[in-house]
Amino acid sequence: MRIITTSGALLLVLSITSLGMEAGLCRSDYDEGLSAYRTKDFKAAAARFKSAADAGDRRPIVRLYLGHSLYAGGDIEAAVSAYRELIKSSPGSREAEAAEKHLAGLGQFDRSKTARTGDSPAAREEKPKELKDRITVVAPRFGHPSVSRNTVNVVRKTIEELPVHIYRILDQAGARVFVATNPLDQFPDILDLRHPADGHLVCNEPGRTYESKMFVYERALEEPGSRHVGGIRTDSDIRLATRMQCAHALDYCLEGASKDPGFRRMFKQDVEAMNPDLAEDLKLYTHAGDAGPMETFGEVALLLMGASTPNGPKIREAFPRTRMWVDAMLKKTAPKRF
């Protein structure tokens, strides 16, 4: 089994595929940024364009407007960085040419020197950031408070303390972490959306995973139907939420390990040998189709990270073969070094 670094089979963990949330998020952020830019609210515009870019909107126009907004808002250093990133990621585009002109006007881009040395900003390769440094804080909406520095530090420390082989798999696969106050700050149209499995409000989830993108949320809603948020989750809850998203992201980064024939054989043997009372308690994990194996893989991966969960002891008892298979597979698959 190889680690994917670019593309692979689509696997949305704990997601509702029909929502199209991620694409909606990028488009909504861009549109809101454009509206703020036109009204000269450059700080808000920059926040929205950055949020769109961080969430995966790779269109050159997004980074160009990000640079313009930062420049107009007085943050010259950040604007220069945005322009340079645009030139590197979209060389030859009209937007990149516009960015070059802006940098030249700021004395930050010398085309003649570039032509002479062959070392253009687009050709320079920066050292890739490690997973622990690929943490993005999402700008709040609806008057929500910003994510606290403590929460970000807890998320980063949890990432750093992952077992080395698990960290390496996520790191090489390009996994990223986003920390937001509440899911509404990213998906504003899901206020009343409930999860189809048990009916809980999606807005109250502590985390969510889309492919290799992990989202951790600092606060739940104050009450159902209200956009107001409650208090900050405890450090232990933030740590568990972070580990949970890492566990589910592993499944995607390993090309859907929960669908591997070897995993399914061990899973089936464990389910068939399971005590009926235990099977009843764990029916979410023994569910037919892909849902049960996916949930089981995530819970088993959590155990291997050293996390304590309410269902942990029962999962350990119910899935011994599955747990051993996952443990061996993760250690075998992990890159030997960075």
N, C-alpha and C positions, 0 to 999 in steps of 0.2 A: 504494500500500500504506500503510495507516495503522498507527500505533502503538497497541496495545491498552492501556487503562488500567484496565479492570475485569474483563472476562471475554472468553474467546475459545475457539477450538477447543482441545481438550485435546492437549497434546504433552508426553509424559514422555520427557526426554532421558536416554539411558543408564539407563533404569529398567526394572523388571520389573513390568508393570502389574498382574499378578494378586496381588502381595504386599499391596496396600492399606497400605503402610508408613506413609504420612503420617497417615492417619486413626487407625491403630493407635498411632502415636506420641503424638498428642494425648490419646487416651483413656487410654493407659497412664500418661502423665505426670499426668493429672488423678487417676486412681485411686490412684497412688502418693502424690500430694500429700495426698489425702483421708486415706489411711491414716496418713501421718506427722502430719497435723494432729490426728487423733483420739488419737494417742499423745503429743501435746504436743511433738513434735519440730518446732518451728515454723520453724527455719532450713531443714531439709530440705524441709518442706512448701512454703515460699516458693519454693525453687529449682525444685521440680517444677511448681508452678502457673505460675511465670514461663516455664518451658520450654514448657509446654503453650500458653500465650498467644502466645509468640514463634513457635511452630511453626504457628500458624493457628487454634487453638481459640478461636472468637469468642464462645462462650457467656458471658453476663454472670456466671454463677455462678463461673467460673474466676477472673475478676478480683476478685470479691468475696472469695473465699477467699484470693487473693493478698494483698489488703489486710489481711484479718484475720490472716494468718500473719505478715506483716511487722510489724503492730502488736503482736501477742503476743510477737514476738521482739525487740521494743524498737527497731525501725527506724521511728520515727514519720514521719520525712520521706518515706521511700519508701512507707509505707502511705498517706499523704495523696495522694501522686502516683498510686498505684494506684486509690484511690477516685475521684479526679477523672477519670482516664482512663475508668473504668467509667461515670460519669455522662455523659461526653461521647459515648461510643460506644454506650450503650444507654439513652438518655433515656426516662423514663416506665416503665421496667421495675421490678419489685419489688426487684431487686438494686440498681438505681440509687437507689431510695428508701432502702434500708438504708444505702447508702454516704453519702447525704446526712445521715442521722441520725448516723452515726459522725463525719462531718466537723463537724456542728453541735456534737457533744459535745466536740470538740477545738478549738472556736472557729474552725474553718476554713470554715464555710458558714453564710451568713446568708440564709435564705429571704425574709425581708421586704425585704431590700436587693435581692435578685434580682428579686422581683416588681415593685419600684418602678422599677428601671432597665431591666428586660428583658434584662439581660446575665447570663444563667445560665451556670454552668460548662459545661453541655452545648452552649450556643450559641457559646461562645468558640472561635475557630479559631486553633490554633497554626500557626506557620510550618512547613510540611512539611520533614522532614529530607531532606537529599541522600543519594544512594546511599552515599557514603563514610562517612556517619554511621548508615546502616542496617545495622550489623554487630552481630550478637548472638553472645555467647559461650555455648555450651551447657554446662550443669552436668554434671560427669562422674558416671559410675556405676561399679560393680564395683571400687571402690578405685583407679580410674584417676587419674593426676595431672591437675590443672586445666590448661587451655590456657595456655601461657606468654604473657606480655605481648609478647615479641618476635614470636611468630607472628602475634598480632593486629595488631601494627604493620606487619609485612610484608604482610599481607593488605590493610590499609588503604592503604598506600603503593602497592601494585600497582593497586588500584582508582583511586586518584588519578592515576596515571600512564597510564591508558588513553587512547587517542586521543580527543580531545574529542567527536567525533561519535558514537563508540561509547558513551562515558560518558553522553551525553545521551539516547540511545535507552533504555539500561537504567534511567537515573534517572527519566525520564518515565513509563516503563512500571511503575514501582513495584517494581523488582527488589530483593531483599534477600539478605544474606549471613549465613550461620551458620557459626561456627567451633567445631568439636568436637575432642576428643581422638581419638576413633575412631568409626566408624559405629555401633558397639554402644551408645554413649551415647545415641543417638537411636532405634535400632532393635534392641532387646535380643534379638530372636528370630531374628537372621540369622547366628548364629555360624558355621554350616556352609554357608551359602548360597553357591553359585557362579554366576558369570555364564554364561548359556547359550551365549554366542558362543565363548569360549575357555576357560571353566572356571576362571578365576581367582576367588579368594575376594573377595566383595564387601566384607568387613571390612578388606581391605588396600588398598582404593581410596583415593587421595589426595583425591578429591572426587566429587561427584554433584550432578546438577541435576534439580529437579522444577519444571516450568513456569518461573516467574521466581524461584524460590528456589534459591539456590546454597549448597552445603555444601562446606566445606574441612576436611579431617581432618589433624591434626598428626602422628599416629603410626599405624603398622601394628601388627598383632598380633605378639607375640614369636615365636609359632610356631602353626601351624594347630591348631585345636581348643582353644586356650587363650584365656581372656579377658584374660590379661596382655598389656600393650602394650610395644613396644620403644622405641627412642630417638626423639627428635624429628627429623622430616624436615628436610633442609637448607633454608636460605632460598630457594635457587634452585628447589627442588622445590615449596615452598609457593607461590612466585610463579607457577610454571608451572601448578600445580593451580588457582590462583585465575583465571588467564587462561583456562584450559580451561573452567571453569564459566561464565565470562562469555560465552565464544564460544557455548556451547550454549544459554545463556539468551537470547541474541540471537535465536535461531531462534524461540523461543516468543514473545518480545516483538514480533516482526515477523509474528505470526500464521502461523508455520510457513513461513518464507521458503524452506526447502529443498523445499517442495511447490509453490512458485510456478512457473507454466508457463514463464516466461522462464529461471528457474534450471534447470529440468529440460531445456530445449532445449540450453543451454550444457553441462550435465553430460553429456548423451547424445552430443553432438558430440565432447567431450573423450575420453570412453570409447571411442568408435568409432575415433578417431584415435590411440589410445594404443599405444605399443610393447608387444608381447605380454609381454616379460620384465618391463617396468614394471607392466603390468596384473596380472601374477602376484604381484608384490611388494605391490601395493596392493589385493588382492582384498577386503579389509575395506571399502574405499571404493567399489569398483565393484560391490558386491553389489546384486542386484536388489531391487526393492521400495523401501521408504522408508529402510531402514537405511543403504544406501550413500550416498545424497544427504545424509542427516542428518549422517553422520560426515564427509563431505567438506565440508559447510558449516562444521562446527565447526573442522576443521583449517585451512580457508582463512581463517576469521575470526581464528584464532590467528596466522597469518602476517601478516595485516593489522594485528594488534596489535604486531607486532615480536617475537613469541616465536620461540624456536629449539626445534624438536622433532626427534626422530630421523627422522620421515617428512617433515619440512618441505621439504627440497630436492626430494624425489621428487614431493610434492604440487604444488610450484611448477612443475615440469617437466610433470607429467601433466595439470594442470587450468588452463591459461592462460585459456581463455574463461570458465570458471566463476569464477576469481579476479577477473577484470576486472568481471564482472557483479556479484559480491558487493560489490566495492569501490565501484562506482558507485551501487548500490542503497543502501548504508549511508550514503554521503555525501548522497544525495538525500533520504533518509527522516529523517535526524537533525533534531531541532528546532533552529531557528536560535539560540535562546537559552533559558535556564532560565526 
